């Protein structure tokens, strides 16, 4: 970064920086710029601008997440500006890009805007249909902004993998569920057909439930 520009940034005027790199290795270059700003004691908000020219939405998501997520996890950056450069469908893109941006901000703990779900990848020990159960829980809890719910297939690795969750829904036997508040067991051996309702009651009891009509 030119010394003349650094002097201008340190003149006390309110400025929001927008960093973007066309370098093939953009993320390391932007990180290097952040280090320069830190060394020069430039304390200004920074927006990370990221362009993607991949062919599919999944490829775009991966590009955005790797280029900006790594920086946000390091504490660099205050906001995101995501763009796609190979499409003419502006309406669909804005909806997609907003969702991706909020997802990255939530995953990096930069801005919490929705319920967070922590789920295991499933294995031979999984004691219920993980995708179906996650969908059922999501359907009734996705309005609980900032609440972290873990849905784990078995009691073996589940408690360790969900260490930072507010509530845990863990398979403890065939058709049996154990509910956690943080790291503590609250209800053990529940039948799976009532476990989701019991999870809702547990969230209510801990003052973290919000009715959808509020």
N, C-alpha and C positions, 0 to 999 in steps of 0.2 A: 504494500500500500504506500503511495507516494507520501513523503514527509509533509508536503504542502497541504495535502488533504487532511492528514492527521491533525495539523495545527488548526485547520478550519473546524474540525469536529470538536476540538477542545475549547472553542470560544464561548461556551456557555449557552448557546442558543438551543432551543428545543428541536431536536431532529430525530427522525426515525430512519434508521438505516435499512436498506434492502439489499441482501447479499445474494448473488447468483454467480455461477461459474459455468462456462462452456467447456471447461477442461473435461477430458474423459474421466478423470478421477476428481470429480467436483467436490465431493465431501471432504477429503483431506485438505484440499486447497482452501475451502471455506473455514475449516478448523484452524488452519494456519493463520488466516486473517483474524479470527477471533483471538488467537494468542497475541497477535500484534496489537490489537485493540486493548487487551488486558495489560500488556507491557507498557503501553502509552497512557494507561489509566483513562481510556475513553469509555465512559459508562452511559451508553445510549441504548434504547431498545432496538432490537434487530429482528427483521422479518426474513425468514428463509424462503427464497423464491426457487422453485424446482420445476423444470420442464421435463416432460416425458414424451417420447415419440414411439413407444412400443405399439404392438398390434392389438393386444387384448387388454381387458380391464384388469385381469389378474396380474399381467406383466406391468401395467401402470402402477398398481398398488404396491408391488414388490419394489419397483424403482423408487417411488415416493418414500416408502418406509425405510429403505436402506440409506437413501441420500439424506433425509431429514431426521429420521428417528435416532440415528446414531449421534447426531449433534445435540438433539434435545435431551437425550439420556446423559450426555456429558454436561448438561446445564447451559448449553449454548443456544440462543434463539428465544424469541418471545412470541412468535407467531408464524403461520405458514401461508404461502401464496403458491398454490399448485396450479399447473397449466398442462393441457394436452396440445400437441402441435400437429396432430395428424387427423383431425376430425372437423366436420362442419356442423355437427349436431350440438349446438351450444347449450340448449335447454337441458338435455340429458346429462351433458358433461358437468354442468354446474351442480346438479343434484349429486352426482357421483363424487365429484371432487370435494364437496362439502362434507359428505359422509366419510370419505377417506381422511380428510384433514382432521375432523373431530375424533376419528378413531385413533389416529397417530398421536394426537395431543393427549387423549385419555390413556393410551398404552404407555406413554412416557411420563405420565403424572404431571403434565404441564397444565392441562385444563380438564376437569372432571365434568362431564355433561350428560352422563347416562349411567345406567346400571352396568356393573362389570361382572362378567361370568368367567370363572376359572374352571376349566374342565380337563380331565386327564385324557390322554390319547387313546385310551381303551386297549385292553389286552385280554389274554385268556382268563384272567381273574375277574373281569368285569361281570357284575352280577345283575345288571339290568340293561335295557336298550338305552344307551347313553344319549344318542341323538334324539330319540323320542322324548325321553325324560327332560333333557335340556330344553327342548321346544315347549314342553308343558310348563316348566318353571318360568321360562322366559315370557310366555304368554301372559302370566299373571303378575310378574314382578318387573317388567321392563320399564315401568314408569318411576322406579325408585332411584332417582339420581344419586350417584355416589356410593350406593350400597354394593358391596362385593360378595357374590354368592359363588361358592365352590360346589361343583357337581362331580363327585368322584366315584369311579366304578367299584372300588373295593377298599377294605379297611387296612390293607397292607401298606400301600404307598400313599393313599389318599390324604391322611392327616398331615404328612410331611409336605406334600405338594401344594396344599392349600393353606400354608402357614399364615399368610397375610389376609385371608378372607374374613369377612364379618360373620358369615354363616356358612355352614357346610352340610351338604346332603350326600351321605356316603353309604354305599352298599356294604352291608355287614353280614349278609347271608342271602340265600335264595328267597326273593320276595320280601326281604327285610332291609330297613334303612335306619341308620343312626344319624341324628342331627347334632351339629356342633354350633356353639356360639364361640367364635374365635377358635382357640385350641382346646376348648373344654367340651366334653360330651354333655349334652343336655337331655336328649331323649334317645333311648337305645331300643333296637329291635322292633321298630314300627312296621306295620304292614305297608307295603308300597302303595296300596290304593288309598291310604289316608295320609301318606307322608308329605305330599305337597301342601295339603291343607294345614298340617302341623307345622310345616316350615313357615307358612304365612302367619300362623298364630305366634310362632317364636319371634318373628320380625316385629309383630305388633307389640308383644310383651316387652321388647327392648326399645320401643319408642322410635323405630326407624321405618314404620309403615306409613304411607301416604295414600289416602283414598284417591281414586282416579278422577273424582268429580271436584277435587279441591284445586 
